[in-house]
Amino acid sequence: MPRTVNTDDFHKKHEVRDQDYAKTIPCNELSVSAPFHWLALGLHDLIRMPIISAFYGLCFTAASVAIVLLVQWQGTHLVIMPSLVVYMLIGPFLALGLYDAAWEREKGHKPSLFHSMKAIGRNSTSQWAFAVLLAVAMIFWMRIAALLHALYPSVQGAPLTDFAPFLITGSVVGAVIASIIFSISAFSIPLMMERRVDVMTAVFTSFNAVKSNIPAMIVWALVICGGILIGFATYGIGMIITMPILGYGTWHAYHETIKKKHNS
């Protein structure tokens, strides 16, 4: 027997706001000092969850060490960019475990390593799509870098002024691409995990949040870069500490920045 259409069905469907495709979820206004608060919360989570933090920190360390060893073994820096593409594919999934652990603590639950690992399967379609998007962006960056290489002086030992066109153009293009990648990825992964939104909603929401809070986001980007540089400068060992702190901090950044879902 056919089911009678109820007008309430349409109302209920409208209430599930996060299921709308390619929408932009509003964000809050942040202070410039907000990133330091997220960093402090991340450090607190690191202390409260040492086993989970150590596991994911070691995973990030292993990936970083593998890149360094691969460069040394090949004897060329040409393998760095392909390695970073792979890193961009696995990095978001490692971060998911950290986000889940911070989320569990936030809800008053006891975080577990097994539960955090299961977060990889939460909204996996959108998460994989986003990981591929990041990899494509890195490949595009590589191709742009190869084209800019044509600006190099053809004579060895050329004066610095001959390198100026390459250095200036490369720096500007690199800064623009890096800013775009950071803008679309700052809050995308935790948003997809918690609310199970589609990848375009996550990208649009993250970009809007960064655009609306540029000063705070510049500080947060510098903090992230600093943590990653410390990790690579210590041959990956520092990432045992820096990456969990940044991962937990990103979760707190997401929760403070993106407006909560209202159930009416």
Disulfide bonds with the S-S distance in Angstrom:
none
